[in-house]
Amino acid sequence: MADVTATVNRTDDMIVCYSPTMITTNGIWQGDNPLDYSLPLFILQLTLVVVTTRLLVFILKPLRQPRVISEILGGVLLGPSVLGQNLHLANLIFPLRSVMVLETMANVGLLYFLFLVGVEMDLTVIRRTGKKAIAIAIIGMILPFIIGCAFSLILHHEDRQMNRSTFVLFLGVALSVTAFPVLARILAELKLINTELGRMAMSSALINDMCAWVLLAVAIALAENESSSLASLWVILSSVFFVVVCIFIVRPVISWMIRRTPEGESFSEFYICLILTGVMISGFVTDAIGTHSVFGAFVFGLVIPNGQLGVTLIEKLEDFVSGLLLPLFFAISGLKTDVTKIHGALTWGFLFLVIILACAGKIAGTLIVALFYQMPLREGIVLGLLMNTKGLVEMIVLNVGRDQHVLDDETFAIMVTVAVIMTSIIAPIVTHIYKPARKFIPYKRRTIQRSKPDGELRILVCIHTPRNVPTIINLLEASHPSKKSPICIYVLHLVELTGRASAMLIVHNTRKSGCPALNRTQAQSDHIINAFENYEQHSSCVSVQPLTAISPYSTMHEDICNLAEDKRVAFIIIPFHKQQTVDGGMEATNPAFRAVNQNVLANAPCSVGILVDRGLNGSTRLAASQVSHHIAVLFFGGPDDREALSYAERMSEHPGISLTVMRFIAGDETVESTVEPSSDPNDPRILTVITDSDREKQLDEEYINDFRMKNSNDESIVYTEKIVNNGEETVAAVRSIDSIHDLFIVGRGQGMISPLTAGLTDWSECPELGAIGDMLASSDFASTVSVLVVQQYVGVGPQEDGLGTPDSPAPPIDQYNSLLQMNRRPPQQRGPAMYSP
């Protein structure tokens, strides 16, 4: 063995001896070296690979590098390029006899990873993507393929036994593919996943990936049977037959399994085990017929219907496969990569020429399509750069090519280096040249108060679970849709993104009535959409557009806010993160919902209402003529309270609604000062507070007087005033309100410092609801009344009718970022701040 171990990991024309009994060691106390036995050696190798990969992920994270770069570089570092320079160390940790175990496990990991990629891919997206994405994918493949073919003629040596056409095909495929999972990670990292550009890139990459798999299957068939073209034909035909069997036999069987499992229940272990065994059987079959085993696993993943089964499989396999086994495959690729084989300035020159021309080919192809479809030049270039993402499929192509002796060590090393460099430069370049500034869509009707009473009211309703539906439908029915002022409702079902990539493709897909639901959103989506479509059919003057957003909770508010702005919505309704229990208490359903709500309040381009659902007239929706609600508005003053009253006033026009407006007025004993006493009589803070407070009071008075004048003869509206001096009296007054009401509408009161709510915020559980909203929503408030907490949008441009807030003239360009500070700004800073606190 001495002569064998002298060469590092060289498998060509060597005989390696294996001892079948040397699996586990007897222990170091028996004098055994654990590294002579296959299991301890494998465990050490796996640990080393995972630790190196994770360390590189951590180091490269500030440079926004995708994980695939760290995984390939980890393999290169452990391979002959770096670690292999020390022959003793290389032979100790990665001896030639261990390669078989390592490669076998790496391929098992690869098998299951590509099965998961197949499960996550939504083929309906290809049907939905327009001609633009298909054109970008096809032309974006053709040009780099031609470049790859041209370079393969230069790199191909005449002494190679391999057929030149096969070599050309392998290099062409390797340069023209786009890595779909890697691109998804890059787009998510750059926060472009939900933009039009991101969706276009993902759709094109999906189509590109499918084409790459077909080309890979053809390339393997040709590579393994260079002597007989008839054998290659049999391989291709049997691969087609395998795909047909998967579609027409395997898919119906799995659909039957799904139907056998009751809705909402988890899948039995037997079914899951059967599917996981099916992955290995598919791999075995495709390997036996002459294609690569991963082709079978990928196709098997594709035929699994979207929905709960896919989510379950991803949850069970994702971490173990992509965290532990997949890095092994990249490590194996790295161990085969010897950068020292690329010698001579000419070869390095070729390398960089390949990188530049392949990149340029992809960009040029994409740019041609982009300009044809009149996309901006910069977006076309960015799209071209994103399509240059390399990753798993390319590494599979190169590994198969090397195993089949299509590629020699030098060509393999060149192509791996090309893949690493091309993928690593994408994120930094895109970040530098493309900063997507959201176009500010100017529209005035961003609040209910500013909406025309005889115009359409647009409301965006967000829903997490079907439990939110009945109360929200009752609330919308009570909002009085009429011929004079119809309501357009956008129903957005919010679903957390589980898994990694392709589920993001189906963000914001409008579904017309009668079409099949988007299965990714699990069984709940159908339930919710059917309820709202039923409501639309039974109500006049209401139009419903159901949509679905699938994204991580951390960025879900971006989907909500972007949609609200795109659709020019005046009011967003989102459910509170707590729900009522049987005993009347409130318990949190999901802590992430709260973060979504807080982010929406901070970034919304219009007014927002958080609905604390305690049932609104029972759980069943009443017919429009039977609606009967008693609504109470607690009015303390400020823009949020004015917005709450505007909404309640609209509701009061409904014949079945009776409205009580209770205005709280500060008594004589109220402590007026909200600023620390200043010894300096010229301190501008005092003037600022008084000016701002007077302005707000004036707006409140004008609005209340106008409201009372308009509704003086309406017997269904009761207006009362309560004089209170402090927070305690306020609480007592609220508790004394008649229990006949079934909905409280209150302003959030953010930024308003009122002596009437003093002390209430000290013990608040949910500050995002404001002092009064938090009190009404708390478990200890003995009530079964639903609460709608309203926040008025204050970040719009100059208000010509005087209904805005003093800080309205702020420029509207960056309202997303500034609104958080604006809404949280204490009143003393709202005027011209000429002091340094």
N, C-alpha and C positions, 0 to 999 in steps of 0.2 A: 504493500500500500504506500510505501514511502515515495515512490515515483509518482503515484497518483496524487497524493496530497500536496506535492510540491507545486502543482498548478492549481490556481484558485478557481473553483467552480467552473471548470471547463468540462463540458459533457460530451464533446465531440469525440467519437471513436475511443471511448474508455470503458473498461469493465470495472464496475464498483461492486465490492463484496458486501453483502448484508448478512447480519446474524439475526435470524428470526426470534431468538430467545432474548436478545438484548433490548427489551422494551422498557422495563422499569428497573431501577437500581436496587441493590441490597442495602445501600446506605454507605455513607462515607466512613462509618466506624468499621465496616468490613473491608475497607481499603479500596472501595470502588470510586471511580471518577464519574460523577453524574453525567458529565458531558459525553461519555462514551455510549450512553443509552439514549434511545430515540425520544422517549416521552419528556424526561427532564430537559433535554436539549431543545425540544420543540417549545416547551413552556418558556425557557429562557429567550429563545428567538422571538416568540410572540410578544413577550414583555418588552424586549428591547425595541421591537418595531413600534409598538403602541406608544411607549414612552418617548421615543425619538420623534414620532409623528406629532404627538400632543405638544411637545416642547417647541417644535417648528411652527405649529398652529399659533401658539402663544406669541412667539417672536415675530411672526409675519402678520399678525392681526392688525397692528397699526398701519401696515402698508396695504390693507384691504385685499389680501390675497385669499383666494378660495382654498378650501381644505385640500383639494386634490393636489395643489402645488406642494403643500407640506408633505403629503403622503408620497409623492414621487421623489421629492428631494430627500426625504427620510431614507427611502430605498437606495438612492444614489450614494448617500453618505455611508450607509452600511455595506455597500457593494465594493467592487474592485477599484472604483474611482478614488475613494478616500480610505475607508477601513482596510480594504484589500491591499493597500500599499504595504501594510505590515502583514506579511504572509503567515506568520505564526498565529497572530490574533485572528485573522480571517479563517484559517483552517480549524481554529479552536471553536469559534462560534458558528460559522457557516461552513462546515465540512461538506464535501461533495455528497457523502452518503445521506445527509439530512435534507437534501434538495427535494427528493421525491415526496417525503412527508409534508414538507413546507408547501410545495406546489399543489399537492392534492388538497390540502386544507384551504389554500388561497383560492383554488378553483371552486370549492364548495361555497366559500364566502361569496365569490363572484356570481355563482349560480343563483343564490338566494337574493343577492343585491339586485341583479337584473330582473329577477321575478318581481321584486318590490317596485322597481322602476316601471315595469309593465303594468302592475296593479294601479300605480298612481297616474299613469297616462290616461287621459280622457279622450278616446278616439272621436267622440262626438264633436270635439273642438275642431278637428280637421274639416268636418262638414260645415261648421259655423264660420271658420276663417274664410275670408274672401279670397278673391283671385290674387290680391296683393301679396298675402303671406305665402301662397303657393309659388308665385313668381319669384319672390325674394329667395325662397328655399332652393328652387330649381336652378335659377341663374347663378345664385351664390354658390352652388356646387359645381356648376359646369366650368367656370373660369379657373378656380383653383385646381380642379381635376386635370384640366389641360396643362396647367403649369406643372403639376405633379408628374404628369406623363412626360413632359419635356425634360424635367430634371432626372427622371428615372433613366432616361437614355444616357445621360452623362454619368450617373452613379453606377449604372449596370456594367459589370466587368464581363469581358468576353469569355473568361475561363469558367464562369458560373454555369453549373449544369442546368439551372432553372430556366424555364421558358421565359423569354423576354416579356411576352404579353402579360404573364402572371405578375411579374415584377412591376410592370407599368401599372397594372390594376391595383396592386397593394399600395403603392406610393400615392397614386391618385386618390384612392379612398381615404388614406391616412391624412392627406392635406385638405380634403374637401369637407370632412365631417364637422358638425357642430355638436358639442356635448350638451345635451338637454339638461341633465341634473345639475351640472356645474354652472351653466348659464342662469338657472333658477336661483342658485345661491348668490351669484354675483349681483343679479338684479335686486334680490331681496336686501343684500348688503348696501347697495347704492340707493335703496328706497325708490326704485323705478318699476317695481313689479306691477303696480296697479295703474301705471300711466299707459297712455295709448301706445307709446314706443315700446314699453316693457311687454305689453300684451302681443304686439306685433312680433317682437323678437322671440317670445316663447312659442307662438304659433308656428313661426318659420322654423325654429329649432326642432320642434316636434316632427314636422314634415321631413326636415333634413335627416333626423335620426332614423325615421322609417326607411327612407331611401338608402341610408348608410347600411342598415341591417340587410337589405336586399342585396346590395353590392358586396357586403362582407360574405354573405352566404355563397354568392357566385364565385368570389375570389377564393374562398376555402375549397369549394368544389373543384376549381381548376388547379389549385396548388397541390391538392392531395392526389390528383390523378393526371399528372402532366403527360403520362405516356399514352393514355387512352382517352380520347375526347368523348367516347360513348359512356364511359364510367362517370364523367362529369355531368353528362346529360341525365343519367339515372339519379345522381345526387340531387340535382336541381328539381327533378320531377318528384322524387320522394319527399323533398322538403316542402314542396307545394302541397302534396297530399297530406303531410303532417299538419300544415296550417288549416287545411279544409276540415280535417278530423277534429281539430281543436275548436273550430268555429261551430260546426254542425252537430258534434256529439258531446264534447267536453263542456262547452258553455251551457247547453240546455240542462245537463246533469247538475251543474253548479247552481243554475237558476232554480232548479227543483229543490235543492238543499236550502236555498234562501227562503223559498215559499214555505217549506216545512217548518222553518223557525218562526215562532210567533213574533209579531212586531214588538220591538222594545226589549226582547229577551236576548241574552248572549248566545252565540253559536256553540253547539256542543263540541266537546274536545274531539270527538270522533270525526266530525266534519273537518275541523281545523287540521287534524292529523292526516286525514285523507288528502287534503289539498297540499300540505307540505310534502307528503310522499309523492304526489303527482308532479311536483317540481322536479324531484330526482328522476322519476320515470321519464319525464319529458327530456331532461338532460341526457339520459342514457340513450333514448331513442334517436335523438338528433345526432349524438356522437356516433352511434352505430351506423346511421345512414351516410355519414361523411361530412355533416356540417358540425360546427362547434356546439358543445353541450349548452352553452349559455343562450344560444339561439332558441332552443326548446323552452328553456325556463322563461325567457322574455315573452315568447308567444303565449305560453301558458298564463303568464301574468296579465297579458293584454285581454284575454278572453274572460277574465273574472269580471262580472258586472260591477259597475260603480255602486257604492253605497256602504252600508254598515259592515258587510263582510270585508271589503277592502280596508276600511278603517281598523277593524279588529286585527287583520293580518299585519298591517303596518305597525300597530302598537306592540304586537307580540315580537316582531322580528327586527324592527328598525335599529334599536340601540345595539343589540348584540351583533347584528350583521355589519352595519356600517361603522360601528365603533371599534369592533374587535377583529372581525374576519377580513373586511375589505382592505384595510391597510396592508394586510399580508400580500394581497395581489400586487399592489403598487410597490411593496418592498421587493417582491420577486422581480418585477420589471426593473427596479433600480439595481438589484443584484446582477442582472444581465447587462446592465449599461456600464460600459467601461469608457469613460470620457477620454482616457489616455489613448484610446485607439484612434481618436480623431487627430491625426498628426499632419503637419504641413500647413503652411499659410494658405495654400490653395484650397484645401478641404474646408478650413475655417471660413474662408471667403465664400465658398459655395454655400456653407451653412447659413450665413447671414443673408446671402442672396435669396436662398429658398424662403427664409422667414419673411423678408421684405416683399418678395413677389407673391407669395401665398397670401399674405395679409392684403396686399394691394389688389389681388385678384378677387378676394371675398368682398372688399370694400367697393371695388369698381362694379362688380356684379350687382351688389345691393343698391349702389348709388344709381345705376341705370334704371332699375325698377322704381326706386324712390322718386327720381325726377320725372319718370313717365307718369307716376300717380300724383305728381305735384306736391310731394312732401318737401319740407325745408331741407336745404343742402346739408346743414349741420346735423339734422336728425338722420339723414341718409348715411352720413359718415359714421355716426355713433352706432347706428344699426349694423353697418358693415363690420365695425370693430367688435361689437358684441357677438356677431356670428362667427368670429374667429376663435371662440372659446373651444379649447380642446379638453379631453378628459378620458373617460372610461372607454368609449368605443374605439378611439384612436389607439389607446394602449392595448386593447384586445387585438385590433388589426395588426399592430406591430409585433405583439407576442406570438400570434399565430404565424405571421410571416417569418419570424426568427425560428420558431420550432419546425416549420416546414422547409427551412433553409432557403427561403426566398430572399431573406435579408441577411447579410453578414453582420458581424459585430460592429463594424464601423458605421454602416448604414443605419443599424438599429440605434446606436448611440447618437448619431446625427438627428434622427427623427424624434427621439425622446427629448433631446435638447430643444429642438424646434417647438415641440408641444409645450414644454415648460415655459420657454421664453414668450411664446405667443399668448399663452393664457395669463401669464403673470403681468404683462404690460397693459392688459385691457382695462382693469379696474382703475389704476392711476390715470390713464389717458382719458377715459370716459369722464372721470370725476373732474379732471382739469378742463376739458373742452365743453362739457355739457352740464349746464346748471339749469334744470327745468324750473323756471319761474312760472308759477301758476298764473295764467292769464286772469286778471281781475275782471270778473263779469259784472258790469255795472247794472244793477237793477235796484229800484227804490223800495219795492215792497218786501223788505226784509223783516218786517214785524207785523203783527196783527193790527197794531194801532195805526200803522201807516197804510195798511191794505185798504183798497177801495171797498166800501160797503156793498157796492153793486157790481163788484168784479169777482173773478175766480179766486178762491183761497187755496193755496197749495200747501199741503201738509205732508211731511215725511214721518212715517211711523216706523220705529225700530222694534223688532221683536226677537227675543231670545228663544222662548219656548211657547208651545200652544197655550200654556196657562195664561199668558199675557193677553190672549186674543179677545175673550168676551168683554172685558172691561173697556179695552181700547175701542172696540166696535161700538159699544154703548156710548162712550165719550164722543166719538165721531158723529154718531147719530144725533146726539144732543147738541152738536156744534151747528145745527140748523142749516143743512145744505138746502138751497132753494134755487128756483129758476133765475132769480135776480143775482144770487151769489152762490154758484155751484162749488163743490169741493173736489179738488183733484188730490187723491191720496196715493203716495208712493209707499208701498209696504216693503220694508227691507228686512229680510230674515238674516240675522247675524249668526254665522256659524264659525266656530274656531277652526283654524287650519291645523289639521293633524297630519303628520308626515312632512314631506319636504317640498315638493316642487309643484306638480301640475295642478293640484287643486286650486291654486291661485289663478289659473286660467279662467275659471268660471265665476270670477267676481263680476257683479252687475250685469247679469244676462237677463233681459226682460223676457218674460214668458207670456205669450198670448194665451187667452182662454182656450182650453181644450187640448193644448199641447202637453206632451208628457213632462213631468216635473224633472228638475235637475237632481238626479239621484244622489249626487255627492252630499247633498245637504240632509241626508238621512230621511227617515220616514216623516219627520216632523214638518218638513217643508211643504209637502202635499197638503197636510192637515191645515196648516196656516193659510196657504194660498186658496184652498177650497172655501175656507170660512169667509175670506174677504171677497172672493168672487160671488159667493152666495149673497153676501151683504150688498154687493153692487147690483145684482139682479133684482133684489127686493127693494131697492131704494131708488128714488128718482134723484136726479141732479148730483149723482156721485160717480166719479170715474176712479177705478182702482188699477194701479200698475204694480204687479208684484215683482220684486227683484230679490236677488240673493247675493250676499257678500261673504266670501270665504277668505278670511285672513287671520293672522295672529291677533290676539287681543291687544297687543302693544300698538298695532297700527290700525286697528279697526275704526278708530275715530276719524282717520284720514278718509276712509271710504265714505263714512257718513257725511262728513263736511264737504267733501268734493262733490258727492251726489247732490247734496242740498243746494250747492252753488250752481252746479250744471243745470239742475231742474228749476232754479229760481224759486226755491221754497221759502215760505214766510215763517213756518213754525215746524220745529222738530219735536216729536214726542218720543221719549225714551223711558223704558220701565226702570223703576227703582231696583237696586241690587238686592233688596230684602223682600221676602214674601210672607204673607200671613200664615201662621200655623193654626192648627185646630183650636188651640186654647186662646187664640186672639193675639198671641205675641208675634213678634217679627223676627225672622231668622234669615241670615244671609244665604243666598242660593249659590253664588259663585263670587269670590272676592274680586275676580278680574272684571266683572260687570261694573263694579264701582269705579275702577280705574278708567274704563271706557267712558262712563258718564262724566267723570271729572274732566277728561280730555275733550269731550264734546262741548261741555260748558265753556272751556277755555278757548276753543278754536272755532266754534260754530259761526257760519256767515249769516245767521239769522237768529230769531228768537228760539228759545229751547224750553220745553216743559218736561219735568221729571214726574212720572206718574207713580204714586205709591198706591198699589192696587190692593184694596180691601173689599173688592166686589162692588159693582155699581148696579144696583137694582137686580141682584141675583146673578146667576151665571149664564142665563140664556138671553139671547138678544131679543128685545121686544120689537114689535112692528113699529114703524115710524109714528103711526097715529097713537100708539099706546105709551110712548115715552113719558115718564113722569119722574122728574128729579127735583130735589130741593138743593139748591147750590148756595154756598156761602162764600163771599169774598171778604177777606180781612185786609183792610187798606191802611197802611202806615205811611205811605208816601214814597216817592222815588220812581225811577223809570220802570223797574220790575213790577211794582204794584200797579202802575198805570197800564202796563201790558196785560197783567192778570185781569184787571177790570175790563179791558177791551175785549178779551176773549169771553169773559162772562157775559158782557153786554150782547155780544153776538149770539151766545147761547140763549139768552133771555127772550130773544125773538121767537123761539120755538114755543108753540102754544102749551106744551106739557111741562115747561120749566118754570119753576118759581125761584127768584133770586133774592138773596138777602145780602146787602152790602153793609158791612160794619166798619166804619171809619174810626180809627183810634186817634184821639187828639190829646196833645200834652196838656196836663193840668198846670195849675199855678205853682205847685210844689216841685215841678220837674226841674232837675239839674240840667241847665241849658248847656253849660260848657263841655265841649268834647275835646278841648285842647288844654294842655297844662297851662296854668296861669303864668303869664310872662311879665317880668318886671319892666320890660321895655315897652312903653306905650306905642312905639312905632313898629313893633314887630309885625311884619306883613302877614304872618300866619293868621292872625285874628281877622284881618280884613278879608283874606282869601276864604276862610270858612264861612264867614257871615254872608259874603257875596254869593258863594256857591249854594249855601243852604237857602238863602232867600230866593234864588233863582228856581231851585227845586220846589220850594213851597208855592211859588207863584204858578209854576206849571201844574202842580197838584190841584191848586184851587181852581184854575181855569178848567182843568179836565173834569173835576168833580161837579162844578157848576154846570158845565155843558151836559154832562151825563144826567144830572137831576132835571135840567130843563127838558131834555129830550124825552125822559121817561116819567115825567110828573103825573101823567094820567094812566100809567100802567099799573094796574092793581097787583100784578104778579111780581113786581119789584118793590122790595122794602129797603129803605135806606135809614140806617141809624148811626148815631155818633156816640162813642164812649170816651169819656174823659178819664185818662189814667195818668199816674205820675211816675210809675217805675215798672220794672219787669214783672214783679210779683203781681201787681194789679192787672197787668196785661194777661198773665197766665190765668188769673181768676176769671177775668172777663171772657176769655176764650172758652174756658171750661163751662161757663154758665150758658153758652149758646145752646139753643134748643136741639135736642138729639134727633129731630126729624130730618136733618140734612143728611144727604148721602155723598156730597162732594164738597171739599174745601178747595178754593183756588187762592193761592197766596203768591206774592212776589218773593223772589229769592233774597232781595235786599242787599245784594253784594256791593260793598263799598260804601253803603249808607251806615253812618253811625247814629243810632237813634237812642235817646234816653229811655224810650218806651220798651226797648228790648234789652236794656242794660242787664248784665248778669246772666242772660239766657245762653249766651255763646260759651260761657265758661265750662259748661257741662255737656256741650253738644257732642253727640256721637257722630253725626254726619254733617260737617260744616258746609258741604256743597249744597245742602238744602236751605241754608240760611237759618237764622235763629227761630223763626216761627215755623217754617217747614219742618225743621228737625224736631221741634216740640210735638207737632201734630203727627209726625211719622214714628215717634218713639214708641216702644213697647208699653211703657207705663202710662201712656195717654189712653185712658179708658174710652176707646172709641172704635167703631167699625166703619168709620167714614174714610172714603178714598181721598187722597190729597194730590193736587196738581201744583207743583212748584214751578213758577214761571220766571225765566230770565230774559229780559229784553235785549235785543242786539243793539249795542251802542257804538259800534266802530265804523258806521257808514259816514259818508262825506257830509257837507253842509246841509242842514235841514231847512228847507225853505219855509216849512209851515210851523217852525218853532216847537216841534214835538220831540226833539232830540235831547241830548244831554250837553252840558257845557263843553265837553271835550270832543264834540262831534267833528269840528273842522279838521281833525287830524287826517293826514293824507291816507287814502284807503289802500295804498299799495301793499303793505305788509300786514294786513289786518289779522292774518292767522297768528303771527307771532306776538303782535302787540296787544291782542285782545285779552290775553291772560293777565298781563300787567294792568291793562285798562280797567278790567272788571274788579281787580283786587286792589285798586288804588284807593287809599283812604281819601275822604272828601277834601281834606285840606290841601291836597296836591292837585285838585282838579282845576283850580284857577291858575293864573299866571304865577308859577312858583319862582319867586325871586329871592329865595333864601336857601341857605345850606343847612339842613337839619343836623 
